[in-house]
Amino acid sequence: MITVIAEIRTRPGVHHRQAVLDAFAKIIPTVLEEEGCFGYAPLIDHNAQVAFQTTAPDSVFMLEKWETVAHLEAHLQTSHMKNHSVAVKDDVLDVHIHILEDAIK
């Protein structure tokens, strides 16, 4: 099992981040039905108002669980993901993807 954390940096402005979130809302049910998908959730910063918090107000963080890297790669090639990328291309600046595994087994 792998965990993916993808930081999707949007153009500045709440409307760009919201457009990306709205686009994710449309595909989440489909993604959750994909083979090998065990979790797919967009997250944004919580306004905790604590000094030790790092915030990224123009970012959406995707927390994903996949059985294997092959399942993740297949997910990225689906038509709904390709359509999603086109739908949000004017709102997204860049994407940073971390593929993680359990450090203690």
OpenMM code with the backbone's topology and positions (N, CA, C; nanometers):
from openmm import Vec3, app, unit

residues = "MET ILE THR VAL ILE ALA GLU ILE ARG THR ARG PRO GLY VAL HIS HIS ARG GLN ALA VAL LEU ASP ALA PHE ALA LYS ILE ILE PRO THR VAL LEU GLU GLU GLU GLY CYS PHE GLY TYR ALA PRO LEU ILE ASP HIS ASN ALA GLN VAL ALA PHE GLN THR THR ALA PRO ASP SER VAL PHE MET LEU GLU LYS TRP GLU THR VAL ALA HIS LEU GLU ALA HIS LEU GLN THR SER HIS MET LYS ASN HIS SER VAL ALA VAL LYS ASP ASP VAL LEU ASP VAL HIS ILE HIS ILE LEU GLU ASP ALA ILE LYS".split()
positions = [
    Vec3(0.0856, -0.1180, 0.0000),
    Vec3(0.0000, 0.0000, 0.0000),
    Vec3(0.0896, 0.1234, 0.0000),
    Vec3(0.0532, 0.2208, -0.0845),
    Vec3(0.1255, 0.3474, -0.0866),
    Vec3(0.0297, 0.4607, -0.0509),
    Vec3(0.0871, 0.5657, 0.0018),
    Vec3(0.0137, 0.6884, 0.0289),
    Vec3(0.0701, 0.7961, -0.0610),
    Vec3(-0.0184, 0.8694, -0.1236),
    Vec3(0.0226, 0.9795, -0.2102),
    Vec3(-0.0265, 1.1094, -0.1483),
    Vec3(0.0634, 1.2049, -0.1402),
    Vec3(0.0258, 1.3407, -0.1024),
    Vec3(0.0652, 1.4296, -0.2193),
    Vec3(-0.0340, 1.4868, -0.2822),
    Vec3(-0.0097, 1.5751, -0.3957),
    Vec3(-0.0477, 1.7168, -0.3551),
    Vec3(0.0469, 1.8078, -0.3649),
    Vec3(0.0155, 1.9487, -0.3413),
    Vec3(-0.0123, 2.0130, -0.4766),
    Vec3(-0.1333, 2.0630, -0.4909),
    Vec3(-0.1746, 2.1293, -0.6141),
    Vec3(-0.1788, 2.2783, -0.5839),
    Vec3(-0.0803, 2.3491, -0.6354),
    Vec3(-0.0747, 2.4941, -0.6133),
    Vec3(-0.1591, 2.5635, -0.7189),
    Vec3(-0.2582, 2.6387, -0.6716),
    Vec3(-0.3456, 2.7097, -0.7633),
    Vec3(-0.2987, 2.8537, -0.7810),
    Vec3(-0.3517, 2.9160, -0.8833),
    Vec3(-0.3249, 3.0593, -0.9009),
    Vec3(-0.3806, 3.1318, -0.7786),
    Vec3(-0.3227, 3.2455, -0.7427),
    Vec3(-0.3721, 3.3192, -0.6263),
    Vec3(-0.5200, 3.3571, -0.6423),
    Vec3(-0.5898, 3.3475, -0.5326),
    Vec3(-0.7310, 3.3833, -0.5308),
    Vec3(-0.8184, 3.2646, -0.4960),
    Vec3(-0.9106, 3.2885, -0.4063),
    Vec3(-0.9983, 3.1825, -0.3565),
    Vec3(-1.0754, 3.1160, -0.4697),
    Vec3(-1.1132, 3.1910, -0.5721),
    Vec3(-1.1940, 3.1338, -0.6799),
    Vec3(-1.1180, 3.0272, -0.7586),
    Vec3(-0.9857, 3.0397, -0.7703),
    Vec3(-0.9075, 2.9371, -0.8394),
    Vec3(-0.9039, 2.8076, -0.7580),
    Vec3(-0.8784, 2.8205, -0.6284),
    Vec3(-0.8768, 2.7004, -0.5438),
    Vec3(-1.0146, 2.6350, -0.5413),
    Vec3(-1.1190, 2.7164, -0.5340),
    Vec3(-1.2544, 2.6610, -0.5304),
    Vec3(-1.2893, 2.5901, -0.6610),
    Vec3(-1.2418, 2.6417, -0.7726),
    Vec3(-1.2669, 2.5771, -0.9013),
    Vec3(-1.2029, 2.4375, -0.9040),
    Vec3(-1.0833, 2.4264, -0.8479),
    Vec3(-1.0156, 2.2963, -0.8418),
    Vec3(-1.0925, 2.2023, -0.7489),
    Vec3(-1.1362, 2.2514, -0.6352),
    Vec3(-1.2137, 2.1684, -0.5426),
    Vec3(-1.3448, 2.1227, -0.6057),
    Vec3(-1.4119, 2.2122, -0.6778),
    Vec3(-1.5374, 2.1754, -0.7447),
    Vec3(-1.5137, 2.0672, -0.8491),
    Vec3(-1.4019, 2.0773, -0.9206),
    Vec3(-1.3689, 1.9762, -1.0214),
    Vec3(-1.3408, 1.8414, -0.9553),
    Vec3(-1.2714, 1.8428, -0.8405),
    Vec3(-1.2473, 1.7174, -0.7690),
    Vec3(-1.3779, 1.6559, -0.7195),
    Vec3(-1.4685, 1.7385, -0.6705),
    Vec3(-1.5965, 1.6874, -0.6198),
    Vec3(-1.6691, 1.6061, -0.7263),
    Vec3(-1.6524, 1.6439, -0.8523),
    Vec3(-1.7195, 1.5743, -0.9615),
    Vec3(-1.6606, 1.4358, -0.9882),
    Vec3(-1.5303, 1.4183, -0.9640),
    Vec3(-1.4670, 1.2905, -1.0010),
    Vec3(-1.4411, 1.1961, -0.8839),
    Vec3(-1.4524, 1.2442, -0.7623),
    Vec3(-1.4203, 1.1600, -0.6462),
    Vec3(-1.4966, 1.0276, -0.6466),
    Vec3(-1.6286, 1.0261, -0.6685),
    Vec3(-1.6972, 0.8960, -0.6675),
    Vec3(-1.6413, 0.7977, -0.7713),
    Vec3(-1.6049, 0.8476, -0.8882),
    Vec3(-1.5489, 0.7627, -0.9933),
    Vec3(-1.4117, 0.7105, -0.9532),
    Vec3(-1.3289, 0.7983, -0.8975),
    Vec3(-1.1940, 0.7569, -0.8565),
    Vec3(-1.2014, 0.6511, -0.7471),
    Vec3(-1.2905, 0.6687, -0.6520),
    Vec3(-1.3016, 0.5723, -0.5422),
    Vec3(-1.3440, 0.4338, -0.5903),
    Vec3(-1.4015, 0.4242, -0.7100),
    Vec3(-1.4399, 0.2955, -0.7670),
    Vec3(-1.3269, 0.2308, -0.8467),
    Vec3(-1.2169, 0.3024, -0.8689),
    Vec3(-1.1055, 0.2477, -0.9450),
    Vec3(-1.0404, 0.1319, -0.8688),
    Vec3(-0.9935, 0.0349, -0.9462),
    Vec3(-0.9227, -0.0778, -0.8874),
    Vec3(-0.7972, -0.0275, -0.8152),
    Vec3(-0.7784, -0.0724, -0.6923),
    Vec3(-0.6593, -0.0374, -0.6160),
    Vec3(-0.6682, 0.0911, -0.5381),
    Vec3(-0.7818, 0.1621, -0.5481),
    Vec3(-0.7974, 0.2883, -0.4738),
    Vec3(-0.8614, 0.2609, -0.3388),
    Vec3(-0.7948, 0.3078, -0.2326),
    Vec3(-0.8459, 0.2896, -0.0967),
    Vec3(-0.8696, 0.4221, -0.0256),
    Vec3(-0.8556, 0.5327, -0.0972),
    Vec3(-0.8832, 0.6630, -0.0396),
    Vec3(-0.8413, 0.7732, -0.1345),
    Vec3(-0.9235, 0.8783, -0.1406),
    Vec3(-0.8960, 0.9884, -0.2331),
    Vec3(-0.9691, 1.1107, -0.1791),
    Vec3(-0.8964, 1.1999, -0.1123),
    Vec3(-0.9618, 1.3120, -0.0454),
    Vec3(-0.8827, 1.4417, -0.0619),
    Vec3(-0.9504, 1.5473, -0.1065),
    Vec3(-0.8858, 1.6784, -0.1116),
    Vec3(-0.8900, 1.7436, 0.0271),
    Vec3(-0.7806, 1.8081, 0.0628),
    Vec3(-0.7694, 1.8757, 0.1915),
    Vec3(-0.7190, 2.0176, 0.1693),
    Vec3(-0.7605, 2.1089, 0.2577),
    Vec3(-0.7087, 2.2457, 0.2571),
    Vec3(-0.6667, 2.2815, 0.3987),
    Vec3(-0.5890, 2.3873, 0.4094),
    Vec3(-0.5420, 2.4295, 0.5407),
    Vec3(-0.6578, 2.4636, 0.6332),
    Vec3(-0.6455, 2.4191, 0.7557),
    Vec3(-0.7380, 2.4559, 0.8628),
    Vec3(-0.6829, 2.5825, 0.9281),
    Vec3(-0.7678, 2.6771, 0.9538),
    Vec3(-0.7255, 2.8022, 1.0163),
    Vec3(-0.7112, 2.7819, 1.1673),
    Vec3(-0.6020, 2.7185, 1.2074),
    Vec3(-0.5804, 2.6856, 1.3480),
    Vec3(-0.5331, 2.8057, 1.4300),
    Vec3(-0.4806, 2.9061, 1.3633),
    Vec3(-0.4310, 3.0267, 1.4293),
    Vec3(-0.3288, 2.9946, 1.5377),
    Vec3(-0.2306, 2.9113, 1.4993),
    Vec3(-0.1203, 2.8797, 1.5891),
    Vec3(0.0097, 2.9181, 1.5196),
    Vec3(0.1059, 2.9596, 1.5972),
    Vec3(0.2310, 3.0112, 1.5417),
    Vec3(0.3121, 2.9054, 1.4672),
    Vec3(0.2974, 2.7796, 1.5027),
    Vec3(0.3813, 2.6753, 1.4435),
    Vec3(0.3246, 2.6174, 1.3137),
    Vec3(0.2114, 2.6669, 1.2692),
    Vec3(0.1500, 2.6144, 1.1481),
    Vec3(0.2066, 2.6810, 1.0228),
    Vec3(0.2369, 2.6003, 0.9241),
    Vec3(0.2707, 2.6493, 0.7913),
    Vec3(0.1439, 2.6417, 0.7075),
    Vec3(0.1123, 2.7482, 0.6371),
    Vec3(-0.0092, 2.7469, 0.5564),
    Vec3(0.0221, 2.7711, 0.4092),
    Vec3(-0.0682, 2.7235, 0.3279),
    Vec3(-0.0594, 2.7421, 0.1829),
    Vec3(-0.2015, 2.7701, 0.1332),
    Vec3(-0.2470, 2.8939, 0.1460),
    Vec3(-0.3868, 2.9253, 0.1151),
    Vec3(-0.4255, 2.9021, -0.0303),
    Vec3(-0.3285, 2.8937, -0.1182),
    Vec3(-0.3574, 2.8700, -0.2595),
    Vec3(-0.3239, 2.7267, -0.3014),
    Vec3(-0.3321, 2.6341, -0.2070),
    Vec3(-0.3023, 2.4937, -0.2377),
    Vec3(-0.4154, 2.4021, -0.1944),
    Vec3(-0.4297, 2.2941, -0.2706),
    Vec3(-0.5157, 2.1826, -0.2353),
    Vec3(-0.4219, 2.0636, -0.2192),
    Vec3(-0.4376, 1.9899, -0.1123),
    Vec3(-0.3555, 1.8723, -0.0870),
    Vec3(-0.4429, 1.7490, -0.1065),
    Vec3(-0.4018, 1.6617, -0.1965),
    Vec3(-0.4757, 1.5372, -0.2178),
    Vec3(-0.4092, 1.4291, -0.1342),
    Vec3(-0.4883, 1.3616, -0.0531),
    Vec3(-0.4418, 1.2486, 0.0259),
    Vec3(-0.5023, 1.1248, -0.0375),
    Vec3(-0.4151, 1.0406, -0.0913),
    Vec3(-0.4601, 0.9242, -0.1671),
    Vec3(-0.3961, 0.7970, -0.1128),
    Vec3(-0.4704, 0.6885, -0.1201),
    Vec3(-0.4199, 0.5561, -0.0836),
    Vec3(-0.4398, 0.4645, -0.2033),
    Vec3(-0.3296, 0.4031, -0.2468),
    Vec3(-0.3334, 0.3122, -0.3616),
    Vec3(-0.2660, 0.1810, -0.3242),
    Vec3(-0.3155, 0.0739, -0.3801),
    Vec3(-0.2571, -0.0575, -0.3524),
    Vec3(-0.1131, -0.0647, -0.4014),
    Vec3(-0.0877, -0.0120, -0.5225),
    Vec3(0.0470, -0.0152, -0.5807),
    Vec3(0.0705, 0.1103, -0.6650),
    Vec3(0.1959, 0.1321, -0.7021),
    Vec3(0.2294, 0.2420, -0.7930),
    Vec3(0.1633, 0.2181, -0.9287),
    Vec3(0.1534, 0.0936, -0.9701),
    Vec3(0.0869, 0.0628, -1.0973),
    Vec3(-0.0584, 0.1098, -1.0966),
    Vec3(-0.1271, 0.0936, -0.9837),
    Vec3(-0.2652, 0.1434, -0.9732),
    Vec3(-0.2686, 0.2957, -0.9833),
    Vec3(-0.1746, 0.3623, -0.9210),
    Vec3(-0.1657, 0.5087, -0.9306),
    Vec3(-0.1408, 0.5503, -1.0753),
    Vec3(-0.0482, 0.4828, -1.1405),
    Vec3(-0.0174, 0.5164, -1.2797),
    Vec3(-0.1397, 0.4948, -1.3695),
    Vec3(-0.2130, 0.3865, -1.3475),
    Vec3(-0.3343, 0.3605, -1.4254),
    Vec3(-0.4377, 0.4708, -1.4002),
    Vec3(-0.4496, 0.5135, -1.2754),
    Vec3(-0.5416, 0.6218, -1.2386),
    Vec3(-0.5105, 0.7483, -1.3183),
    Vec3(-0.3838, 0.7809, -1.3299),
    Vec3(-0.3443, 0.9032, -1.3992),
    Vec3(-0.3725, 0.8969, -1.5493),
    Vec3(-0.3925, 0.7774, -1.6024),
    Vec3(-0.4204, 0.7603, -1.7456),
    Vec3(-0.5699, 0.7486, -1.7784),
    Vec3(-0.6547, 0.7523, -1.6771),
    Vec3(-0.7989, 0.7399, -1.7018),
    Vec3(-0.8516, 0.8637, -1.7736),
    Vec3(-0.9612, 0.8460, -1.8452),
    Vec3(-1.0207, 0.9591, -1.9168),
    Vec3(-1.0711, 1.0660, -1.8205),
    Vec3(-1.1248, 1.0245, -1.7038),
    Vec3(-1.1743, 1.1261, -1.6108),
    Vec3(-1.0600, 1.2105, -1.5532),
    Vec3(-0.9420, 1.1513, -1.5351),
    Vec3(-0.8285, 1.2314, -1.4864),
    Vec3(-0.7740, 1.3220, -1.5969),
    Vec3(-0.7708, 1.2716, -1.7185),
    Vec3(-0.7266, 1.3563, -1.8297),
    Vec3(-0.8228, 1.4733, -1.8485),
    Vec3(-0.9537, 1.4473, -1.8399),
    Vec3(-1.0530, 1.5542, -1.8505),
    Vec3(-1.0420, 1.6519, -1.7341),
    Vec3(-1.0148, 1.5986, -1.6145),
    Vec3(-0.9973, 1.6836, -1.4962),
    Vec3(-0.8793, 1.7787, -1.5165),
    Vec3(-0.7695, 1.7267, -1.5658),
    Vec3(-0.6512, 1.8101, -1.5890),
    Vec3(-0.6807, 1.9237, -1.6859),
    Vec3(-0.7548, 1.8947, -1.7893),
    Vec3(-0.7923, 1.9988, -1.8858),
    Vec3(-0.8844, 2.1010, -1.8191),
    Vec3(-0.9791, 2.0532, -1.7394),
    Vec3(-1.0769, 2.1417, -1.6748),
    Vec3(-1.0124, 2.2416, -1.5786),
    Vec3(-0.9032, 2.2023, -1.5134),
    Vec3(-0.8418, 2.2893, -1.4118),
    Vec3(-0.7125, 2.3559, -1.4579),
    Vec3(-0.6738, 2.3350, -1.5833),
    Vec3(-0.5427, 2.3829, -1.6294),
    Vec3(-0.5246, 2.5339, -1.6119),
    Vec3(-0.6305, 2.6129, -1.6234),
    Vec3(-0.6178, 2.7578, -1.6081),
    Vec3(-0.6148, 2.8017, -1.4619),
    Vec3(-0.6451, 2.7105, -1.3706),
    Vec3(-0.6468, 2.7420, -1.2273),
    Vec3(-0.5238, 2.6920, -1.1539),
    Vec3(-0.4488, 2.5983, -1.2133),
    Vec3(-0.3366, 2.5323, -1.1450),
    Vec3(-0.2032, 2.5864, -1.1950),
    Vec3(-0.1146, 2.6187, -1.0988),
    Vec3(0.0217, 2.6600, -1.1335),
    Vec3(0.1143, 2.5404, -1.1479),
    Vec3(0.1129, 2.4519, -1.0474),
    Vec3(0.1964, 2.3324, -1.0524),
    Vec3(0.1490, 2.2302, -0.9507),
    Vec3(0.2047, 2.1100, -0.9651),
    Vec3(0.1675, 1.9986, -0.8779),
    Vec3(0.2956, 1.9300, -0.8298),
    Vec3(0.3017, 1.9032, -0.6998),
    Vec3(0.4136, 1.8297, -0.6410),
    Vec3(0.3573, 1.7014, -0.5805),
    Vec3(0.4080, 1.5876, -0.6258),
    Vec3(0.3549, 1.4589, -0.5821),
    Vec3(0.4584, 1.3843, -0.4989),
    Vec3(0.4165, 1.3392, -0.3815),
    Vec3(0.4994, 1.2565, -0.2948),
    Vec3(0.4348, 1.1182, -0.2881),
    Vec3(0.5132, 1.0155, -0.3189),
    Vec3(0.4672, 0.8769, -0.3090),
    Vec3(0.5378, 0.8169, -0.1884),
    Vec3(0.4596, 0.7809, -0.0881),
    Vec3(0.5148, 0.7415, 0.0414),
    Vec3(0.4790, 0.5972, 0.0757),
    Vec3(0.5631, 0.5384, 0.1580),
    Vec3(0.5349, 0.4047, 0.2123),
    Vec3(0.5504, 0.4112, 0.3635),
    Vec3(0.4953, 0.3125, 0.4315),
    Vec3(0.5085, 0.3069, 0.5767),
    Vec3(0.6561, 0.2971, 0.6132),
    Vec3(0.6985, 0.3805, 0.7047),
    Vec3(0.8397, 0.3826, 0.7460),
    Vec3(0.8686, 0.2744, 0.8504),
    Vec3(0.7687, 0.2382, 0.9288),
    Vec3(0.7846, 0.1362, 1.0317),
    Vec3(0.6847, 0.0258, 1.0014),
    Vec3(0.7407, -0.0927, 0.9816),
    Vec3(0.6524, -0.2053, 0.9437),
    Vec3(0.6483, -0.3094, 1.0505),
] * unit.nanometer
topology = app.Topology()
chain = topology.addChain("A")
for resn in residues:
    res = topology.addResidue(resn, chain)
    for name in ("N", "CA", "C"):
        topology.addAtom(name, app.Element.getBySymbol(name[0]), res)
